[in-house]
Amino acid sequence: MKKIPLRRCLATNTSYPKQELFRVVKTPDNEVILDISGKANGRGAYIYMSEEAIEKAKKTNCLGKALECEIPATIYERMSKYLKMK
């Protein structure tokens, strides 16, 4: 039986399987990107794939604190768009 990797959502502070989370990455070039593949180089932070978690992350700025940088609004917009497409 294969082990399912768990990661903790910064907004909800709950552990979920890695496939149910968005990964936001601060690259070595100090660029912030939304990593859908989960394989981009850099420091990663995870947010659960729900509108509530995205809104909470935006209000509390938990991504900015974890990655120690400014998070562009386009990151949150891309997360919401991805949810609507699913």
Biopython code that builds the backbone (N, CA, C, O; Angstrom):
import numpy as np
from Bio.PDB.StructureBuilder import StructureBuilder

atoms = [
    (1, "MET", "N", (0.841, -1.185, 0.000)),
    (1, "MET", "CA", (0.000, 0.000, 0.000)),
    (1, "MET", "C", (0.885, 1.247, 0.000)),
    (1, "MET", "O", (1.802, 1.373, 0.811)),
    (2, "LYS", "N", (0.597, 2.152, -0.912)),
    (2, "LYS", "CA", (1.402, 3.356, -1.058)),
    (2, "LYS", "C", (0.947, 4.436, -0.079)),
    (2, "LYS", "O", (-0.249, 4.626, 0.144)),
    (3, "LYS", "N", (1.913, 5.134, 0.497)),
    (3, "LYS", "CA", (1.614, 6.194, 1.453)),
    (3, "LYS", "C", (1.174, 7.455, 0.706)),
    (3, "LYS", "O", (1.804, 7.842, -0.279)),
    (4, "ILE", "N", (0.094, 8.101, 1.168)),
    (4, "ILE", "CA", (-0.405, 9.332, 0.566)),
    (4, "ILE", "C", (0.250, 10.518, 1.274)),
    (4, "ILE", "O", (0.105, 10.667, 2.488)),
    (5, "PRO", "N", (0.978, 11.376, 0.519)),
    (5, "PRO", "CA", (1.640, 12.513, 1.170)),
    (5, "PRO", "C", (0.613, 13.552, 1.634)),
    (5, "PRO", "O", (-0.273, 13.944, 0.875)),
    (6, "LEU", "N", (0.743, 13.990, 2.888)),
    (6, "LEU", "CA", (-0.133, 15.001, 3.460)),
    (6, "LEU", "C", (0.622, 16.309, 3.606)),
    (6, "LEU", "O", (1.818, 16.325, 3.900)),
    (7, "ARG", "N", (-0.095, 17.407, 3.396)),
    (7, "ARG", "CA", (0.463, 18.742, 3.604)),
    (7, "ARG", "C", (-0.559, 19.552, 4.388)),
    (7, "ARG", "O", (-1.756, 19.268, 4.338)),
    (8, "ARG", "N", (-0.084, 20.565, 5.115)),
    (8, "ARG", "CA", (-0.962, 21.386, 5.943)),
    (8, "ARG", "C", (-1.328, 22.675, 5.215)),
    (8, "ARG", "O", (-0.458, 23.382, 4.707)),
    (9, "CYS", "N", (-2.619, 22.971, 5.171)),
    (9, "CYS", "CA", (-3.116, 24.213, 4.585)),
    (9, "CYS", "C", (-2.825, 25.356, 5.548)),
    (9, "CYS", "O", (-3.111, 25.250, 6.741)),
    (10, "LEU", "N", (-2.257, 26.445, 5.041)),
    (10, "LEU", "CA", (-1.927, 27.588, 5.891)),
    (10, "LEU", "C", (-3.174, 28.303, 6.393)),
    (10, "LEU", "O", (-3.182, 28.811, 7.514)),
    (11, "ALA", "N", (-4.222, 28.349, 5.587)),
    (11, "ALA", "CA", (-5.431, 29.086, 5.956)),
    (11, "ALA", "C", (-6.263, 28.334, 6.989)),
    (11, "ALA", "O", (-6.703, 28.920, 7.978)),
    (12, "THR", "N", (-6.480, 27.039, 6.766)),
    (12, "THR", "CA", (-7.352, 26.267, 7.656)),
    (12, "THR", "C", (-6.593, 25.527, 8.753)),
    (12, "THR", "O", (-7.191, 25.060, 9.723)),
    (13, "ASN", "N", (-5.271, 25.421, 8.597)),
    (13, "ASN", "CA", (-4.413, 24.715, 9.555)),
    (13, "ASN", "C", (-4.817, 23.246, 9.727)),
    (13, "ASN", "O", (-4.756, 22.693, 10.826)),
    (14, "THR", "N", (-5.228, 22.633, 8.621)),
    (14, "THR", "CA", (-5.642, 21.237, 8.602)),
    (14, "THR", "C", (-4.828, 20.496, 7.556)),
    (14, "THR", "O", (-4.494, 21.066, 6.517)),
    (15, "SER", "N", (-4.502, 19.230, 7.814)),
    (15, "SER", "CA", (-3.734, 18.427, 6.860)),
    (15, "SER", "C", (-4.665, 17.786, 5.837)),
    (15, "SER", "O", (-5.731, 17.275, 6.179)),
    (16, "TYR", "N", (-4.240, 17.823, 4.573)),
    (16, "TYR", "CA", (-4.986, 17.243, 3.465)),
    (16, "TYR", "C", (-4.012, 16.495, 2.560)),
    (16, "TYR", "O", (-2.810, 16.755, 2.602)),
    (17, "PRO", "N", (-4.525, 15.555, 1.727)),
    (17, "PRO", "CA", (-3.659, 14.961, 0.709)),
    (17, "PRO", "C", (-3.139, 16.041, -0.238)),
    (17, "PRO", "O", (-3.843, 17.001, -0.551)),
    (18, "LYS", "N", (-1.929, 15.874, -0.675)),
    (18, "LYS", "CA", (-1.243, 16.878, -1.497)),
    (18, "LYS", "C", (-2.028, 17.257, -2.753)),
    (18, "LYS", "O", (-1.955, 18.403, -3.197)),
    (19, "GLN", "N", (-2.784, 16.308, -3.338)),
    (19, "GLN", "CA", (-3.521, 16.571, -4.564)),
    (19, "GLN", "C", (-4.698, 17.520, -4.354)),
    (19, "GLN", "O", (-5.204, 18.081, -5.325)),
    (20, "GLU", "N", (-5.144, 17.713, -3.119)),
    (20, "GLU", "CA", (-6.289, 18.578, -2.828)),
    (20, "GLU", "C", (-5.876, 20.002, -2.473)),
    (20, "GLU", "O", (-6.703, 20.794, -2.022)),
    (21, "LEU", "N", (-4.594, 20.332, -2.676)),
    (21, "LEU", "CA", (-4.081, 21.638, -2.277)),
    (21, "LEU", "C", (-3.447, 22.385, -3.443)),
    (21, "LEU", "O", (-2.892, 21.782, -4.361)),
    (22, "PHE", "N", (-3.543, 23.719, -3.385)),
    (22, "PHE", "CA", (-2.785, 24.574, -4.304)),
    (22, "PHE", "C", (-1.397, 24.756, -3.715)),
    (22, "PHE", "O", (-1.251, 24.861, -2.497)),
    (23, "ARG", "N", (-0.380, 24.795, -4.558)),
    (23, "ARG", "CA", (0.986, 25.083, -4.094)),
    (23, "ARG", "C", (1.408, 26.424, -4.673)),
    (23, "ARG", "O", (1.434, 26.607, -5.890)),
    (24, "VAL", "N", (1.736, 27.353, -3.793)),
    (24, "VAL", "CA", (2.236, 28.659, -4.203)),
    (24, "VAL", "C", (3.727, 28.655, -3.901)),
    (24, "VAL", "O", (4.140, 28.318, -2.792)),
    (25, "VAL", "N", (4.538, 29.032, -4.895)),
    (25, "VAL", "CA", (5.988, 28.905, -4.793)),
    (25, "VAL", "C", (6.673, 30.260, -4.932)),
    (25, "VAL", "O", (6.325, 31.064, -5.797)),
    (26, "LYS", "N", (7.648, 30.493, -4.066)),
    (26, "LYS", "CA", (8.566, 31.622, -4.233)),
    (26, "LYS", "C", (9.828, 31.033, -4.851)),
    (26, "LYS", "O", (10.556, 30.281, -4.203)),
    (27, "THR", "N", (10.077, 31.381, -6.107)),
    (27, "THR", "CA", (11.201, 30.817, -6.842)),
    (27, "THR", "C", (12.521, 31.424, -6.356)),
    (27, "THR", "O", (12.511, 32.433, -5.651)),
    (28, "PRO", "N", (13.654, 30.821, -6.725)),
    (28, "PRO", "CA", (14.948, 31.405, -6.356)),
    (28, "PRO", "C", (15.161, 32.821, -6.902)),
    (28, "PRO", "O", (16.007, 33.562, -6.402)),
    (29, "ASP", "N", (14.383, 33.194, -7.941)),
    (29, "ASP", "CA", (14.465, 34.551, -8.506)),
    (29, "ASP", "C", (13.539, 35.526, -7.783)),
    (29, "ASP", "O", (13.336, 36.644, -8.257)),
    (30, "ASN", "N", (12.967, 35.118, -6.631)),
    (30, "ASN", "CA", (12.018, 35.918, -5.841)),
    (30, "ASN", "C", (10.739, 36.236, -6.602)),
    (30, "ASN", "O", (10.137, 37.288, -6.387)),
    (31, "GLU", "N", (10.323, 35.347, -7.482)),
    (31, "GLU", "CA", (9.067, 35.469, -8.213)),
    (31, "GLU", "C", (8.055, 34.534, -7.546)),
    (31, "GLU", "O", (8.415, 33.429, -7.139)),
    (32, "VAL", "N", (6.796, 34.960, -7.429)),
    (32, "VAL", "CA", (5.762, 34.136, -6.810)),
    (32, "VAL", "C", (4.872, 33.578, -7.908)),
    (32, "VAL", "O", (4.332, 34.326, -8.724)),
    (33, "ILE", "N", (4.719, 32.238, -7.923)),
    (33, "ILE", "CA", (3.908, 31.591, -8.953)),
    (33, "ILE", "C", (2.965, 30.574, -8.313)),
    (33, "ILE", "O", (3.206, 30.097, -7.204)),
    (34, "LEU", "N", (1.886, 30.252, -9.033)),
    (34, "LEU", "CA", (0.978, 29.180, -8.638)),
    (34, "LEU", "C", (1.441, 27.918, -9.348)),
    (34, "LEU", "O", (1.438, 27.854, -10.577)),
    (35, "ASP", "N", (1.837, 26.920, -8.577)),
    (35, "ASP", "CA", (2.420, 25.698, -9.126)),
    (35, "ASP", "C", (1.384, 24.577, -9.124)),
    (35, "ASP", "O", (1.185, 23.913, -8.107)),
    (36, "ILE", "N", (0.734, 24.368, -10.250)),
    (36, "ILE", "CA", (-0.279, 23.317, -10.356)),
    (36, "ILE", "C", (0.372, 21.938, -10.400)),
    (36, "ILE", "O", (-0.177, 20.979, -9.856)),
    (37, "SER", "N", (1.543, 21.825, -11.044)),
    (37, "SER", "CA", (2.212, 20.525, -11.177)),
    (37, "SER", "C", (2.807, 20.041, -9.860)),
    (37, "SER", "O", (2.962, 18.836, -9.658)),
    (38, "GLY", "N", (3.143, 20.968, -8.958)),
    (38, "GLY", "CA", (3.732, 20.591, -7.674)),
    (38, "GLY", "C", (5.208, 20.265, -7.748)),
    (38, "GLY", "O", (5.752, 19.658, -6.825)),
    (39, "LYS", "N", (5.877, 20.660, -8.838)),
    (39, "LYS", "CA", (7.279, 20.291, -9.009)),
    (39, "LYS", "C", (8.214, 21.473, -9.242)),
    (39, "LYS", "O", (9.396, 21.275, -9.524)),
    (40, "ALA", "N", (7.704, 22.702, -9.128)),
    (40, "ALA", "CA", (8.539, 23.875, -9.367)),
    (40, "ALA", "C", (9.560, 24.037, -8.239)),
    (40, "ALA", "O", (9.280, 23.722, -7.083)),
    (41, "ASN", "N", (10.749, 24.534, -8.594)),
    (41, "ASN", "CA", (11.793, 24.770, -7.608)),
    (41, "ASN", "C", (11.440, 25.979, -6.756)),
    (41, "ASN", "O", (10.854, 26.945, -7.245)),
    (42, "GLY", "N", (11.796, 25.921, -5.491)),
    (42, "GLY", "CA", (11.604, 27.057, -4.603)),
    (42, "GLY", "C", (10.849, 26.686, -3.345)),
    (42, "GLY", "O", (10.497, 25.528, -3.119)),
    (43, "ARG", "N", (10.612, 27.697, -2.536)),
    (43, "ARG", "CA", (9.896, 27.541, -1.268)),
    (43, "ARG", "C", (8.398, 27.464, -1.542)),
    (43, "ARG", "O", (7.845, 28.354, -2.188)),
    (44, "GLY", "N", (7.736, 26.416, -1.063)),
    (44, "GLY", "CA", (6.318, 26.217, -1.330)),
    (44, "GLY", "C", (5.448, 26.396, -0.105)),
    (44, "GLY", "O", (5.879, 26.143, 1.019)),
    (45, "ALA", "N", (4.219, 26.834, -0.328)),
    (45, "ALA", "CA", (3.210, 26.944, 0.713)),
    (45, "ALA", "C", (1.904, 26.425, 0.124)),
    (45, "ALA", "O", (1.655, 26.579, -1.072)),
    (46, "TYR", "N", (1.072, 25.814, 0.957)),
    (46, "TYR", "CA", (-0.119, 25.136, 0.466)),
    (46, "TYR", "C", (-1.403, 25.778, 0.980)),
    (46, "TYR", "O", (-1.488, 26.208, 2.131)),
    (47, "ILE", "N", (-2.416, 25.832, 0.082)),
    (47, "ILE", "CA", (-3.750, 26.332, 0.410)),
    (47, "ILE", "C", (-4.763, 25.312, -0.110)),
    (47, "ILE", "O", (-4.651, 24.841, -1.241)),
    (48, "TYR", "N", (-5.751, 24.975, 0.722)),
    (48, "TYR", "CA", (-6.788, 24.006, 0.347)),
    (48, "TYR", "C", (-7.619, 24.531, -0.819)),
    (48, "TYR", "O", (-7.861, 25.734, -0.919)),
    (49, "MET", "N", (-8.055, 23.639, -1.696)),
    (49, "MET", "CA", (-8.820, 24.016, -2.889)),
    (49, "MET", "C", (-10.282, 24.282, -2.544)),
    (49, "MET", "O", (-11.156, 23.474, -2.860)),
    (50, "SER", "N", (-10.547, 25.413, -1.898)),
    (50, "SER", "CA", (-11.913, 25.850, -1.633)),
    (50, "SER", "C", (-11.940, 27.369, -1.593)),
    (50, "SER", "O", (-10.942, 28.009, -1.261)),
    (51, "GLU", "N", (-13.098, 27.947, -1.937)),
    (51, "GLU", "CA", (-13.233, 29.409, -1.936)),
    (51, "GLU", "C", (-13.020, 29.972, -0.529)),
    (51, "GLU", "O", (-12.430, 31.041, -0.369)),
    (52, "GLU", "N", (-13.501, 29.252, 0.490)),
    (52, "GLU", "CA", (-13.365, 29.715, 1.870)),
    (52, "GLU", "C", (-11.894, 29.817, 2.279)),
    (52, "GLU", "O", (-11.482, 30.795, 2.903)),
    (53, "ALA", "N", (-11.113, 28.805, 1.922)),
    (53, "ALA", "CA", (-9.691, 28.805, 2.270)),
    (53, "ALA", "C", (-8.944, 29.916, 1.517)),
    (53, "ALA", "O", (-8.052, 30.554, 2.076)),
    (54, "ILE", "N", (-9.306, 30.142, 0.266)),
    (54, "ILE", "CA", (-8.659, 31.198, -0.525)),
    (54, "ILE", "C", (-8.962, 32.567, 0.078)),
    (54, "ILE", "O", (-8.063, 33.396, 0.222)),
    (55, "GLU", "N", (-10.232, 32.805, 0.433)),
    (55, "GLU", "CA", (-10.612, 34.085, 1.035)),
    (55, "GLU", "C", (-9.922, 34.301, 2.382)),
    (55, "GLU", "O", (-9.471, 35.406, 2.686)),
    (56, "LYS", "N", (-9.843, 33.244, 3.182)),
    (56, "LYS", "CA", (-9.183, 33.355, 4.487)),
    (56, "LYS", "C", (-7.692, 33.648, 4.314)),
    (56, "LYS", "O", (-7.126, 34.449, 5.057)),
    (57, "ALA", "N", (-7.062, 33.005, 3.342)),
    (57, "ALA", "CA", (-5.642, 33.240, 3.071)),
    (57, "ALA", "C", (-5.407, 34.675, 2.633)),
    (57, "ALA", "O", (-4.415, 35.295, 3.014)),
    (58, "LYS", "N", (-6.334, 35.203, 1.822)),
    (58, "LYS", "CA", (-6.210, 36.575, 1.340)),
    (58, "LYS", "C", (-6.359, 37.567, 2.504)),
    (58, "LYS", "O", (-5.598, 38.530, 2.604)),
    (59, "LYS", "N", (-7.343, 37.326, 3.382)),
    (59, "LYS", "CA", (-7.595, 38.238, 4.506)),
    (59, "LYS", "C", (-6.468, 38.233, 5.534)),
    (59, "LYS", "O", (-6.082, 39.288, 6.036)),
    (60, "THR", "N", (-5.936, 37.047, 5.850)),
    (60, "THR", "CA", (-4.920, 36.939, 6.901)),
    (60, "THR", "C", (-3.496, 37.109, 6.389)),
    (60, "THR", "O", (-2.562, 37.232, 7.181)),
    (61, "ASN", "N", (-3.321, 37.115, 5.050)),
    (61, "ASN", "CA", (-1.993, 37.233, 4.435)),
    (61, "ASN", "C", (-1.037, 36.138, 4.922)),
    (61, "ASN", "O", (0.158, 36.383, 5.088)),
    (62, "CYS", "N", (-1.561, 34.944, 5.146)),
    (62, "CYS", "CA", (-0.720, 33.848, 5.643)),
    (62, "CYS", "C", (0.304, 33.395, 4.597)),
    (62, "CYS", "O", (1.392, 32.949, 4.961)),
    (63, "LEU", "N", (-0.027, 33.504, 3.301)),
    (63, "LEU", "CA", (0.948, 33.155, 2.263)),
    (63, "LEU", "C", (2.119, 34.123, 2.268)),
    (63, "LEU", "O", (3.271, 33.706, 2.154)),
    (64, "GLY", "N", (1.831, 35.409, 2.398)),
    (64, "GLY", "CA", (2.886, 36.423, 2.438)),
    (64, "GLY", "C", (3.815, 36.233, 3.618)),
    (64, "GLY", "O", (5.026, 36.416, 3.501)),
    (65, "LYS", "N", (3.245, 35.863, 4.757)),
    (65, "LYS", "CA", (4.062, 35.641, 5.957)),
    (65, "LYS", "C", (4.930, 34.393, 5.802)),
    (65, "LYS", "O", (6.100, 34.392, 6.186)),
    (66, "ALA", "N", (4.353, 33.338, 5.240)),
    (66, "ALA", "CA", (5.091, 32.080, 5.095)),
    (66, "ALA", "C", (6.220, 32.192, 4.074)),
    (66, "ALA", "O", (7.303, 31.643, 4.273)),
    (67, "LEU", "N", (5.960, 32.906, 2.980)),
    (67, "LEU", "CA", (6.962, 33.026, 1.921)),
    (67, "LEU", "C", (7.826, 34.274, 2.069)),
    (67, "LEU", "O", (8.763, 34.480, 1.297)),
    (68, "GLU", "N", (7.510, 35.102, 3.059)),
    (68, "GLU", "CA", (8.263, 36.325, 3.362)),
    (68, "GLU", "C", (8.379, 37.237, 2.151)),
    (68, "GLU", "O", (9.463, 37.725, 1.832)),
    (69, "CYS", "N", (7.244, 37.467, 1.472)),
    (69, "CYS", "CA", (7.208, 38.367, 0.318)),
    (69, "CYS", "C", (5.768, 38.807, 0.062)),
    (69, "CYS", "O", (4.828, 38.308, 0.681)),
    (70, "GLU", "N", (5.621, 39.748, -0.861)),
    (70, "GLU", "CA", (4.304, 40.247, -1.262)),
    (70, "GLU", "C", (3.667, 39.248, -2.222)),
    (70, "GLU", "O", (4.307, 38.803, -3.175)),
    (71, "ILE", "N", (2.407, 38.898, -1.971)),
    (71, "ILE", "CA", (1.695, 37.968, -2.845)),
    (71, "ILE", "C", (0.797, 38.778, -3.781)),
    (71, "ILE", "O", (-0.093, 39.487, -3.310)),
    (72, "PRO", "N", (1.010, 38.689, -5.099)),
    (72, "PRO", "CA", (0.167, 39.443, -6.035)),
    (72, "PRO", "C", (-1.283, 38.939, -6.010)),
    (72, "PRO", "O", (-1.530, 37.757, -5.770)),
    (73, "ALA", "N", (-2.230, 39.837, -6.257)),
    (73, "ALA", "CA", (-3.655, 39.477, -6.281)),
    (73, "ALA", "C", (-3.959, 38.473, -7.387)),
    (73, "ALA", "O", (-4.933, 37.726, -7.293)),
    (74, "THR", "N", (-3.136, 38.448, -8.436)),
    (74, "THR", "CA", (-3.376, 37.522, -9.543)),
    (74, "THR", "C", (-3.266, 36.060, -9.105)),
    (74, "THR", "O", (-3.902, 35.188, -9.697)),
    (75, "ILE", "N", (-2.470, 35.788, -8.081)),
    (75, "ILE", "CA", (-2.337, 34.411, -7.569)),
    (75, "ILE", "C", (-3.685, 33.934, -7.037)),
    (75, "ILE", "O", (-4.123, 32.829, -7.360)),
    (76, "TYR", "N", (-4.349, 34.766, -6.219)),
    (76, "TYR", "CA", (-5.648, 34.403, -5.659)),
    (76, "TYR", "C", (-6.702, 34.279, -6.758)),
    (76, "TYR", "O", (-7.568, 33.406, -6.695)),
    (77, "GLU", "N", (-6.629, 35.156, -7.770)),
    (77, "GLU", "CA", (-7.572, 35.103, -8.891)),
    (77, "GLU", "C", (-7.404, 33.808, -9.690)),
    (77, "GLU", "O", (-8.390, 33.199, -10.106)),
    (78, "ARG", "N", (-6.161, 33.392, -9.901)),
    (78, "ARG", "CA", (-5.896, 32.145, -10.633)),
    (78, "ARG", "C", (-6.421, 30.938, -9.865)),
    (78, "ARG", "O", (-6.940, 29.996, -10.465)),
    (79, "MET", "N", (-6.287, 30.961, -8.533)),
    (79, "MET", "CA", (-6.813, 29.863, -7.722)),
    (79, "MET", "C", (-8.328, 29.764, -7.876)),
    (79, "MET", "O", (-8.869, 28.676, -8.072)),
    (80, "SER", "N", (-9.003, 30.902, -7.786)),
    (80, "SER", "CA", (-10.468, 30.921, -7.922)),
    (80, "SER", "C", (-10.894, 30.453, -9.315)),
    (80, "SER", "O", (-11.857, 29.699, -9.451)),
    (81, "LYS", "N", (-10.177, 30.900, -10.345)),
    (81, "LYS", "CA", (-10.483, 30.502, -11.726)),
    (81, "LYS", "C", (-10.313, 28.993, -11.904)),
    (81, "LYS", "O", (-11.128, 28.337, -12.553)),
    (82, "TYR", "N", (-9.245, 28.457, -11.321)),
    (82, "TYR", "CA", (-8.976, 27.012, -11.427)),
    (82, "TYR", "C", (-10.098, 26.218, -10.768)),
    (82, "TYR", "O", (-10.500, 25.177, -11.288)),
    (83, "LEU", "N", (-10.610, 26.691, -9.630)),
    (83, "LEU", "CA", (-11.710, 26.006, -8.947)),
    (83, "LEU", "C", (-12.964, 25.988, -9.808)),
    (83, "LEU", "O", (-13.661, 24.975, -9.866)),
    (84, "LYS", "N", (-13.256, 27.096, -10.475)),
    (84, "LYS", "CA", (-14.460, 27.189, -11.306)),
    (84, "LYS", "C", (-14.359, 26.289, -12.528)),
    (84, "LYS", "O", (-15.371, 25.776, -13.006)),
    (85, "MET", "N", (-13.142, 26.092, -13.037)),
    (85, "MET", "CA", (-12.939, 25.218, -14.194)),
    (85, "MET", "C", (-13.115, 23.747, -13.834)),
    (85, "MET", "O", (-13.541, 22.952, -14.672)),
    (86, "LYS", "N", (-12.795, 23.381, -12.611)),
    (86, "LYS", "CA", (-12.849, 21.988, -12.176)),
    (86, "LYS", "C", (-14.233, 21.441, -12.106)),
    (86, "LYS", "O", (-14.420, 20.277, -11.753)),
]
sb = StructureBuilder()
sb.init_structure("model")
sb.init_model(0)
sb.init_chain("A")
sb.init_seg("    ")
for serial, (resi, resn, name, xyz) in enumerate(atoms, 1):
    if name == "N":
        sb.init_residue(resn, " ", resi, " ")
    sb.init_atom(name, np.array(xyz, "f"), 0.0, 1.0, " ", f" {name:<3s}", serial, name[0])
structure = sb.get_structure()
